[in-house]
Amino acid sequence: MDKATQKISFRVPQPLWQNFKSQTDSLFLNAGPLLDYVIARELPQLRVDLGTSVLSAQARRYISGQLKKLTGRDTAGPAPNVNIRVRPSTVSALDEAVEAHNLVRDAFLCRVVIFLRSTDSLLKHLGVPTRVAPYLGSATGRSLGLEDMPTSPLMAIEAVRDDPFYYLRAHVQDNWDCGLYRVQLPSTFAWAACYLEDQDVRGTKANKGAQKLWDEILGNPTKEKPLKRDMKRGVR
């Protein structure tokens, strides 16, 4: 056992992990050390993106519940709990972020894996080009002044290592005016959210209020709840 690292387990949807492992294996990369490095590299960015925001208890339960639905034993195949070895400093920084923002830890880890894969469909949703072409600017038509990529294969790998999400982060910031850990993914990806406002959590008072306001804006009739005294009189 490597005394310089310790094992952590996290829940992750099985197809996501299998596709991630397939990619890392084909690139001769060890998924554990890769994730350890990227998690440690991204935690300061997570703290910047979230600032003073703290996930409410209701939002936390919702995100955790959505993740559990995708990773329970009723899904195809074995229970998709993944074990990786990371440095104690990574565990410490991760624990601090979880406590400071009331994060669902596994949702953050899943989000890192999602961004590492950055499939074409995800990039399309985010409005990010699928090929690195800094001179073309962003989807908003502005030049982002991004660095180019070295021609040397090893130097290109070094450039990506230094900031794996460099291009992705710049385009998301320009398109959405927020960082990678605040940007909203499709609603079906709530299980990988680092932060949700209560109004975005189904069933909360804030969400019902937001829905009522939206219905009023659209002119949809609001179904009034009968008063208790009317219910007793049989009024409907």
N, C-alpha and C positions, 0 to 999 in steps of 0.2 A: 504493500500500500504506500502510495506517495504521500509522505507527511506534509508536503507543501500544498496539498489540495484537500478538499473535503467534498463528500458526495451530497448533492441536493437532488430532490425529486420534484417534478412538476407535471401537471396535467396538460395535455396538448391533443387536439383532434388527430386521430390516427392518420388520415390521409395527408394532412399537413406535414407531420413528422416523417412519414415514409417518403414523401417527395423531397423534403429537405435532405434527408439522409442519402437518398439516391443521388442528389446533386453533389453533396460533399464527397461522397465515396468516389464518384466519377472524376472528381477534381483532385483526388488523393489528399483530401483534407480530413482531419480528425474533428468531428462535430463538437466534441466536448471543449477542447482548448479554444476552438473558434468562437463558440458561444461565450465562454468565459471572457475572452478578450473583448468581444463586441458589447456584451452586457456592461462590463466595467467602463468601456469607452462611452456608452450611451447614457449611463445613469446621471452624469452631470447635465446632459442635455434634457433628460426627463425632468430634473429638478428645475431647470430654467423654464421649460415649457409650462409646467404646472404652477410655478411661482408659489403663491400662498393658497392655492386651491386645495381643498380637502374633500375627498369623496364622501358623500353622505352615507349613513348606514343603509338606507333604502337602495341607493344606487349600487352600493357594494354588494348587497344581497342579490340584486338583479343581475349584475355582471357575473358573479360567482355561479348563480343558478343557470345562466345561459351556457357557461362553460361546462358545468356538470352535465347538462343535457347532451352535450356533444361528446363527452368523454366517459360517460357511465358504462357499466358493464353490459348494458343492453345494446351497445353499438357493435358493429361487426368486428370480429377479431378480439384479441386479448385487451384487457383494460389498459389504455394507452398512458400509463404513468412512465415518464422518461427519467432516467438517472444520468446525471453528468457530474464530472468532477470539476470544481472551480477553486480558485484561490480564496483563502479566508478573507482577504481584503475585499473581494467581490461580494461575498456573503454579507459582510459587515455593511458595505455601502448599500446593498440591496435591502437589507433589513431596515436601515435608516430611512430609505425612500418610502418603503411600505408604511412605516410608522408615521412619517411626516405627512403623507398624503392619503392615508387609509386605503392604499392600493390593494387590488386583488393581484397578488404577486404573479400568479401563473398567467394572468391576462397580459401583463407587461412582457413576460418571457415569450408568450405566443406572438405578441405584436412584433418583437424583435425578429423572430423566425419569419413572420410574414414579410417584413421589410427586407430581410436578407434575400428571400426568394424573389420578391417584387415581380410577380407575373405580369404579363402584358395586360390582363384584365384589370389588375389592381392599378397599374400605371395609367390606364385609360380613365379609370374612375377619378384618379388624382390629377389628371391633366398633365402628366409627366411624359416626355418623349421616351420611347423605348430604346433609342440609340443615343450615345453621348455625342452631342454636336454643340459645344458651347457657343459657337459663333452664330447659331440660329436664334439665340435668345429664348424667351419663355413663351408660354401659351398666351400671355398678356401682351406680347409684342415688344417687351422691354428686353434689352440686353442685360444679362445677369452678371456679366464679367467673370464667368467661371474659368477655373484653370483648365488647361487642356490635359490630355492623357499621354504619358510617355510612349514612344514607339517600342522601346525595349520591353520585352515581356516581363522580366524580373522587376524592372523599375515601375512598370504599370501595376504589378502586384503590390509593390511597396507603397505606391500612391493610394491604392484602394485600402490597404491595411491601415494607413495613417488616419483615414476618416472614411469608413465603409459607406456611410450614408450621405456623403458630401453632395453629390448631384441631386439625389432624392430630396434631401432637406432643403436645398436652395430653391428648387422648383415648387415644393409644397408651401414654403414660406411665401413665395411670390404669388402663387395661385390662391392660397387660402388665408393668408395673413396670420398663420399660426405655425407651430412646430409639429413634428411628426407624432408627438404624444398627446396633442390636442385635436388634430385633424380628425374629422368624422369619417369613418369607413362606412360602407353600406350597413344598414340596420341589422342585417343577418350576422354581422361581425361584432355584435355587442359584447361577445365573450372575450374580445381582445381589446376592450376599451380601457384606457388608463384613467379617463375622467368622463363623467356624464353629468350634465345638469339634471336636477330632479324632474324638470319639465320634460325631459327626454326619456324618463323611466316610466314605463307603462304601469298604470294603476295608482301612481302617487297623486296627492292633492294638487301639486304643481302641474302635473301632466294633464289632469282633468280640467284644470283652469285654463291651460294653454289650448286644449282641444275645444273648450267652450268658446274661447275668444275667436279661434279659427272658424268655428261654425258660424259665429255671429258675423264675421267678416264676409264669409261666403253666402250668408243669408240662409243657412240651413236652420230649420226649426229646432229649438231645444226642448227636449221632453222634460216637462216639469214633474218633480216628484210630489205626489200627493201628501198633504199635511197629515200628521198622525191622527188629529181629531176627525179629519174627513175620512180616513181609513176606517175608524171605528163606526162612523155613520154609514159606511158602505158607499161613500162617494168615490168614484173612479175618474 
